[in-house]
Amino acid sequence: MTKYQGCNCPICQKTFTKDDDIVVCPECGAPYHRACWKEHGGCVFADRHAEGFEYRHPDEGPRPLDSNGTVRSNEELACPMCGAKNPDSNIFCESCGAPMHGMSVNPPSPFDEPSPRFDNNSKESFASVGISPEREFDGIKASDWATYLGRNAPYYLMVFQRMDQSKRKIFPSLSGFLIGPLFLLYRKVWSWGIASAALSLLCSVPTLLIIILASHNPSANPAEFLLLAQQVCSFVSLAVQILLFLFSFYLIRINGAKKIQKLKQQASSAEEFQQLLRKKSTPSWVGIGIFFLVVIAISIALVPFFGPYLSQIVEGQWLLF
């Protein structure tokens, strides 16, 4: 195994030493720490074995072989997690650190689509995203997390793994930035979802008051304190967007961990625990539905306060800001 000294384990990325216990994939020859191999449940390049994938020294990089057995020239591949371009020989993404091979998960849309090929009870499914079902996040097995997270669970597990690797609570979320409160409600993070939704509605009050004033008299000048309040609320809204952009995944994680641990304590058996996990799993449209009902109710309640010029303001005939 001395020929692997100086190479990195594809899973933990640590450099092999002469004292390491190394195992080699019988299919492609990729070397691993024995503990990493067992934890992962197999080779990270399992999905490419059918292509004739062959591990090569880091100077050349692991590359797939063509059907005639010759090594293909290097090409750029998009990272399956962040989309950044990487050389085909890369094992991990240079941008976010996610595995470049053995992962077929796309970032979730604002409201996630299902991952139909992912089986929570299949080691092969977990191996396809570079995570062992026995891997623990916050003391909870990845398989239990997958059951609880439901749609697009593989992507969330990869995010959790990246958080642990970087030892940071931050991971960007486009959904968190664009529709943060709804995203949290969709993922059953009730406390933070309700708080951020209420704050968003509260921050819209100064603008709403200015519109009501203008709907009665378009030429009227709003009071200075109202304009100041509008500016402050705009900054607060932006700050909330940025915070949810950075911490939505962390909030989903800590909220989910608390709920799963609570379900463990409630369950008297492993079977009951799995039943509770499926029953309490995310996502949910209930919170989003309630949010829109509240918005509609507020809108209806405010109708009597608007003046005769509201339609012209909505159509942009008067510039208010």
C-alpha positions in Angstrom: 0.0 0.0 0.0 3.0 2.3 0.0 2.2 3.4 -3.5 -0.8 5.3 -2.0 1.3 7.4 0.4 0.8 11.0 -0.4 -2.6 10.4 -2.0 -5.8 11.5 -0.4 -8.8 9.4 0.8 -11.7 10.3 -1.5 -14.0 10.5 1.5 -12.2 12.3 4.3 -9.6 13.9 2.0 -6.9 13.2 4.5 -3.5 12.2 3.1 -2.5 8.5 3.5 0.5 7.6 5.7 2.4 4.4 5.9 0.6 3.5 9.1 -2.9 3.9 7.7 -5.2 0.8 7.2 -6.1 1.2 3.5 -8.6 -0.8 1.4 -8.9 -0.6 -2.4 -12.1 -0.7 -4.4 -12.0 -3.9 -6.4 -13.9 -2.3 -9.3 -11.9 0.9 -9.9 -8.8 0.7 -7.6 -9.7 3.8 -5.6 -8.0 3.7 -2.1 -9.8 4.5 1.1 -9.2 4.4 4.9 -10.9 1.2 6.0 -13.0 3.2 8.5 -14.1 5.6 5.7 -15.0 2.8 3.4 -17.2 1.2 6.1 -18.8 4.4 7.1 -19.6 5.3 3.5 -20.8 1.9 2.6 -18.7 1.5 -0.6 -16.9 3.4 -3.3 -17.9 7.0 -4.0 -17.4 6.3 -7.7 -19.9 3.4 -7.7 -22.2 5.1 -10.2 -19.3 5.4 -12.7 -18.0 1.8 -12.5 -20.2 0.9 -15.5 -18.4 3.5 -17.5 -15.1 1.8 -16.9 -14.0 4.3 -14.3 -10.4 3.8 -13.2 -8.6 5.5 -10.2 -5.4 7.2 -11.2 -2.7 9.0 -9.3 -3.6 12.6 -8.2 -1.2 14.0 -10.8 -3.4 12.6 -13.5 -6.7 12.5 -11.6 -9.4 9.7 -11.6 -11.0 9.7 -15.0 -13.5 7.4 -16.8 -12.3 5.2 -19.6 -13.9 5.1 -23.1 -15.4 1.8 -24.3 -12.1 1.0 -26.0 -10.2 1.4 -22.8 -8.5 4.7 -23.5 -8.6 7.5 -21.0 -10.9 10.4 -22.1 -9.4 13.9 -22.1 -10.2 16.2 -19.2 -13.5 17.9 -19.5 -15.3 20.4 -17.2 -18.1 19.1 -15.1 -20.7 21.0 -13.2 -20.8 20.3 -9.4 -24.1 18.5 -8.6 -24.5 20.6 -5.5 -23.5 24.2 -6.4 -23.2 24.1 -10.2 -19.6 25.4 -10.2 -17.4 24.1 -13.1 -14.6 21.7 -12.2 -12.1 19.6 -14.1 -13.4 16.1 -14.8 -10.5 14.7 -12.7 -11.7 16.4 -9.5 -13.0 14.2 -6.7 -14.5 17.1 -4.8 -15.8 20.4 -5.9 -13.3 23.2 -5.7 -16.0 25.7 -4.8 -18.2 23.9 -2.2 -16.4 20.6 -1.4 -19.2 18.3 -2.5 -18.3 15.0 -4.1 -18.1 15.4 -7.9 -19.1 11.8 -8.6 -21.6 9.5 -7.1 -24.1 12.3 -6.5 -27.2 13.1 -8.7 -29.0 15.7 -6.6 -30.0 19.1 -7.8 -30.5 22.1 -5.5 -34.2 22.4 -4.4 -36.5 24.8 -6.1 -38.3 27.2 -3.8 -40.7 24.4 -3.1 -38.8 21.2 -3.5 -39.6 18.5 -6.0 -39.5 14.9 -5.0 -36.4 12.8 -5.5 -38.1 9.7 -6.9 -35.0 7.5 -7.2 -33.9 7.8 -3.6 -34.8 4.9 -1.4 -34.4 5.5 2.4 -34.0 1.8 2.9 -31.3 1.3 0.3 -27.6 1.6 1.0 -27.0 2.1 -2.7 -29.2 5.2 -2.7 -27.2 6.7 0.2 -24.0 5.7 -1.5 -25.1 7.6 -4.6 -25.0 10.9 -2.7 -21.8 10.0 -0.8 -23.3 9.5 2.6 -23.8 6.3 4.7 -27.3 5.7 6.1 -25.6 5.2 9.5 -23.8 8.6 9.3 -25.1 10.8 12.1 -26.0 14.4 12.1 -26.7 15.9 15.5 -26.9 12.3 16.9 -29.5 11.2 14.3 -28.9 8.7 11.6 -29.0 9.9 8.0 -31.7 7.3 7.2 -33.9 8.8 9.9 -33.2 12.3 8.6 -34.2 11.2 5.1 -37.5 9.9 6.3 -38.2 13.1 8.2 -37.1 15.5 5.5 -39.0 13.7 2.7 -38.7 15.6 -0.6 -35.2 16.3 -1.7 -33.8 14.7 1.4 -30.5 13.8 -0.4 -29.7 17.5 -1.0 -30.4 18.5 2.6 -28.2 15.7 3.8 -25.4 16.9 1.6 -25.9 20.4 3.0 -25.6 19.0 6.5 -22.5 17.2 5.6 -21.0 20.3 4.1 -21.8 22.2 7.3 -20.0 19.6 9.4 -17.0 19.7 7.0 -16.7 23.4 7.1 -17.8 23.6 10.8 -20.1 26.5 9.9 -23.8 27.2 10.4 -23.9 29.1 7.1 -25.1 27.6 3.8 -26.7 29.8 1.1 -30.3 29.2 0.2 -31.9 31.0 -2.7 -35.3 29.9 -1.4 -34.5 31.5 2.0 -33.6 34.8 0.2 -36.6 35.0 -2.1 -39.4 33.5 0.0 -37.7 33.0 3.4 -40.8 32.9 5.7 -42.8 30.7 3.3 -39.8 28.4 2.9 -39.5 27.9 6.7 -43.3 27.4 7.0 -43.1 24.8 4.2 -40.4 23.0 6.1 -42.4 23.2 9.4 -40.0 25.5 11.1 -43.0 27.1 12.7 -41.5 29.5 15.3 -39.0 31.1 12.9 -41.4 30.9 10.0 -44.2 32.7 11.9 -41.8 35.3 13.4 -40.3 36.2 10.0 -43.7 36.2 8.3 -45.1 38.5 11.0 -42.0 40.8 10.7 -42.4 41.0 6.9 -46.0 42.0 7.2 -45.1 44.5 9.9 -42.4 46.1 7.7 -45.0 46.6 5.0 -47.1 48.9 7.2 -45.4 52.2 6.5 -45.6 51.7 2.7 -49.2 50.6 3.1 -50.1 53.7 5.0 -48.4 55.9 2.4 -50.5 54.2 -0.3 -53.7 54.7 1.7 -52.8 58.4 2.1 -52.1 58.8 -1.6 -55.3 56.9 -2.6 -57.2 59.8 -1.0 -55.0 62.6 -2.1 -52.1 61.8 -4.6 -50.6 65.3 -4.1 -50.3 65.0 -0.3 -46.9 64.7 1.2 -46.4 61.9 3.8 -45.2 62.9 7.2 -41.4 62.7 7.7 -41.7 60.1 10.4 -43.7 57.9 8.0 -41.0 58.2 5.3 -38.3 57.5 7.8 -40.2 54.4 9.1 -40.5 53.2 5.5 -36.8 53.4 5.0 -36.0 51.7 8.3 -38.5 48.9 7.4 -36.8 48.5 4.0 -33.4 47.9 5.6 -35.0 45.5 8.2 -36.6 43.5 5.4 -33.4 43.3 3.5 -31.5 42.2 6.7 -34.1 39.5 7.3 -33.7 38.3 3.6 -29.9 38.1 4.0 -30.2 36.2 7.3 -32.6 33.7 5.9 -30.4 33.4 2.8 -27.5 32.3 5.1 -29.2 30.5 7.9 -32.4 28.8 6.5 -30.8 25.4 6.3 -29.3 25.7 9.8 -32.8 26.6 11.2 -34.3 23.6 9.3 -31.6 21.4 10.8 -31.8 22.4 14.4 -35.6 22.5 14.3 -35.7 19.0 12.7 -33.1 17.6 15.2 -35.2 18.7 18.2 -38.4 17.2 16.7 -36.8 13.9 15.8 -35.2 13.6 19.2 -38.6 14.3 20.8 -40.2 11.6 18.6 -37.5 9.1 19.8 -38.4 9.8 23.4 -42.1 9.3 22.7 -41.7 6.1 20.7 -41.7 2.8 22.6 -40.2 0.8 19.7 -38.2 1.3 16.5 -41.3 0.6 14.4 -43.4 3.2 16.3 -40.5 5.7 15.9 -40.5 5.2 12.1 -44.3 5.6 12.0 -44.0 8.9 13.9 -41.2 10.1 11.6 -43.3 9.5 8.6 -46.4 11.1 10.2 -44.5 14.2 11.3 -42.3 14.5 8.2 -41.9 17.6 6.1 -42.7 19.4 3.9 -46.2 20.8 4.5 -48.4 23.3 2.7 -50.5 24.0 5.8 -48.4 26.9 7.0 -48.3 28.5 3.5 -52.0 28.2 3.2 -52.6 29.9 6.5 -50.2 32.7 5.6 -52.1 33.5 2.4 -55.4 33.3 4.2 -54.1 35.9 6.7 -52.9 38.1 3.9 -56.2 37.9 2.2 -58.1 38.6 5.4 -55.9 41.7 6.1 -56.4 42.9 2.5 -60.2 42.6 2.8 -60.2 44.4 6.2 -58.2 47.3 4.7 -60.4 47.8 1.6 -62.7 50.5 3.4 -59.6 52.6 4.2 -58.5 53.1 0.6 -59.6 56.2 -1.4 -60.9 56.7 -4.9 -57.4 57.1 -6.5 -56.2 53.6 -5.6 -56.6 52.2 -9.1 -54.5 55.0 -10.6 -51.7 54.4 -8.0 -51.7 50.7 -8.7 -51.5 51.4 -12.5 -48.5 53.6 -11.8 -50.0 56.9 -12.9 -48.6 58.5 -9.8 -45.0 58.0 -8.6 -45.0 57.7 -4.8 -41.4 56.9 -4.1 
